Amino acid sequence: MNFDLRSRAAAEFLGTALLLAAVVGSGIMGERLAGGNVAIALLANTLATGAMLVVLVLTLAPISGAHLNPVVTLAMNVTGELPWREAPAYLAAQITGAFAGVASAHLMFGLPLFFSSTHVRHGWPQLWSEAVATFGLLFVICSCSRFRPAATAYAVGAYITAAYWFTASTSFANPAVTLARAASGTFSGIRPVDAPGFVVAQLAGALAATMFFRWLAPAEISRVE
């Protein structure tokens, strides 16, 4: 079934909103229940985010592709799987959806709609972490979507769950997520001044992954096989 652009953009808005509600909401809940144990709070945040990603990709992939991430949309544009003319609708839906999800999480926990984060996330280790995290995410998506599409949701959820723990930045790997989390002064937040560096690193990692995968597994070879 082919869905029109308005329906696909609505799916991207809803999916990104639910993703941010899970990220921020679980961070708040985890921090409140962990009694000061940051590792336990992060574990709660990790499991909720990974599980929500699996659910969202399974639910929304048949409608919009379940990009839920500007760098995924741009990668699909580069590979020709999504026309460039449709990118603005996807990007706008993802970014506005991300902020809507943050606002929803704040409302659920009785916090202001938006408030700036003071969570410091700066320096080359953090930026390198975001480049690595986003490279890995895009490589997983490119490979699974071509060779094992039924496994994509589980692979994405598992990868982000792991990347929360093996990266110094806890793997944002998503410009919309990064911008929206700058408006959340909670466990999951990032200082607004640190967000642009994260976005640049994410874009660089995504571009590198897309180009590397196109070299590693050319579409022509895949069709012949």
C-alpha positions in Angstrom: 0.0 0.0 0.0 1.3 3.4 -0.9 0.6 6.3 1.5 0.6 9.9 0.5 3.2 12.3 1.8 0.9 13.9 4.4 0.2 10.5 5.9 3.9 9.6 5.9 4.9 12.9 7.5 2.2 12.4 10.2 3.7 8.9 10.9 7.1 10.5 11.2 5.8 13.2 13.6 4.0 10.6 15.8 6.9 8.2 15.8 9.5 10.8 16.7 7.3 12.2 19.4 6.8 8.8 21.0 10.5 8.1 20.8 11.4 11.3 22.6 8.6 10.7 25.2 10.3 7.4 25.9 13.8 8.8 26.0 13.0 11.7 28.3 10.3 10.1 30.3 12.3 7.0 31.1 15.2 9.2 32.0 13.1 11.1 34.5 11.5 8.0 35.9 14.9 6.2 36.1 16.5 9.1 37.9 13.7 9.4 40.4 13.7 5.7 41.3 17.4 5.0 41.2 18.2 6.7 44.5 21.2 8.5 43.0 22.6 5.4 41.2 23.4 6.8 37.8 24.1 3.4 36.3 20.6 2.2 37.2 19.0 5.3 35.8 20.9 4.9 32.6 20.0 1.2 32.4 16.3 2.1 32.7 16.7 4.8 30.1 18.5 2.4 27.8 16.0 -0.4 27.9 13.0 1.9 27.4 14.6 3.6 24.4 15.7 0.3 22.8 12.3 -1.3 23.3 10.4 1.8 22.0 12.6 1.8 18.8 11.7 -1.8 18.0 8.0 -1.1 18.5 8.0 2.1 16.5 9.9 0.6 13.5 7.6 -2.4 13.4 4.6 -0.2 13.6 5.5 2.7 11.3 7.9 1.2 8.8 5.0 0.0 6.5 3.7 3.6 6.4 6.7 6.0 6.3 9.7 3.8 6.5 10.0 4.8 10.2 13.1 7.0 9.7 12.4 9.0 12.9 15.8 10.6 12.3 16.9 13.4 9.9 20.1 11.6 9.0 18.2 8.4 8.0 16.0 10.5 5.8 19.0 12.2 4.2 20.7 8.8 3.7 17.6 7.6 1.9 17.7 10.7 -0.3 21.3 10.0 -1.2 20.6 6.4 -2.1 17.6 7.3 -4.1 15.1 5.5 -1.9 13.3 8.7 -1.0 12.9 11.7 -3.5 14.7 14.9 -2.4 11.5 16.8 -2.8 9.9 14.8 0.1 12.8 15.5 2.5 11.5 18.8 3.9 8.2 17.2 5.0 10.0 14.4 6.7 12.6 16.6 8.4 9.9 19.1 9.6 7.8 16.3 11.0 10.8 14.7 12.8 12.0 17.9 14.4 8.6 19.1 15.5 7.7 15.6 16.7 10.8 15.5 18.8 9.9 18.7 20.6 6.3 17.5 21.0 7.6 14.3 22.6 9.8 16.2 25.1 6.9 18.5 26.0 4.6 15.4 26.5 7.2 13.8 28.8 7.6 16.9 30.8 3.8 17.2 31.3 3.6 13.6 32.4 6.0 14.3 35.2 4.7 17.8 36.2 7.6 19.7 34.7 7.7 22.9 32.7 6.9 22.4 29.0 10.4 23.2 28.0 13.5 24.2 30.0 17.1 24.4 29.0 19.4 21.6 29.9 22.6 22.2 31.9 24.0 18.7 31.2 27.5 19.2 29.9 28.4 17.1 26.9 31.4 18.6 25.1 34.9 17.8 23.9 36.3 15.6 21.2 35.6 12.3 23.0 31.9 13.2 23.0 31.9 14.3 19.3 33.8 11.2 18.2 31.3 9.1 20.1 28.5 10.7 18.2 30.2 10.1 14.9 30.8 6.5 15.7 27.3 5.9 17.1 25.7 7.4 14.0 28.0 5.6 11.6 27.1 2.3 13.2 23.3 3.1 13.2 23.3 4.1 9.6 25.3 1.1 8.6 22.9 -1.2 10.4 19.9 0.4 8.8 21.4 0.4 5.2 22.5 -3.3 5.5 19.3 -4.7 7.2 16.9 -2.7 5.0 18.5 -4.2 1.9 19.4 -7.7 3.0 17.2 -8.5 6.0 14.3 -6.0 6.1 12.3 -8.1 8.6 15.1 -7.8 11.1 15.6 -4.1 10.8 13.5 -3.1 13.8 15.2 -5.6 16.2 18.7 -4.7 14.8 18.1 -0.9 15.3 16.7 -1.4 18.8 19.6 -3.7 19.8 22.2 -1.4 18.3 21.0 1.7 20.2 20.7 -0.3 23.4 24.3 -1.3 23.0 25.5 2.1 21.9 24.1 3.7 25.0 26.8 1.9 26.9 29.8 1.7 24.6 29.8 5.4 23.6 30.9 8.3 25.9 27.9 10.3 24.7 25.3 7.6 25.3 24.5 7.6 21.6 22.1 10.3 20.6 22.8 9.5 16.9 19.9 11.7 15.8 19.8 15.5 15.1 16.1 15.8 16.0 16.7 14.0 19.2 19.7 16.2 20.0 17.9 19.5 19.4 14.8 18.5 21.4 16.9 17.1 24.3 18.5 20.5 24.6 15.1 21.8 25.7 14.9 19.2 28.6 16.8 20.0 31.8 16.5 16.4 32.9 18.6 13.2 33.0 18.5 12.9 29.2 19.3 16.5 28.4 22.2 18.3 26.6 23.3 21.9 27.0 22.1 23.9 24.0 25.6 25.1 23.4 26.8 21.5 23.0 24.0 20.5 20.6 25.4 21.9 17.3 28.7 19.9 17.7 26.7 16.8 18.2 24.6 17.5 15.0 27.7 18.1 12.9 29.3 14.8 14.2 26.1 12.9 13.5 25.9 14.2 9.9 29.5 13.3 9.3 29.0 9.8 10.7 25.9 9.2 8.7 27.5 10.4 5.4 30.6 8.2 6.0 28.4 5.2 6.7 26.2 5.8 3.6 29.2 6.2 1.3 31.0 3.2 2.8 28.0 0.9 2.4 27.5 2.1 -1.2 31.1 1.1 -1.9 30.9 -2.2 0.1 27.6 -3.4 -1.3 26.8 -1.7 -4.6 23.1 -1.9 -5.6 23.9 -3.5 -8.9 25.7 -6.4 -7.2 22.7 -6.9 -4.8 20.3 -7.0 -7.7 22.3 -9.6 -9.6 22.5 -11.8 -6.5 
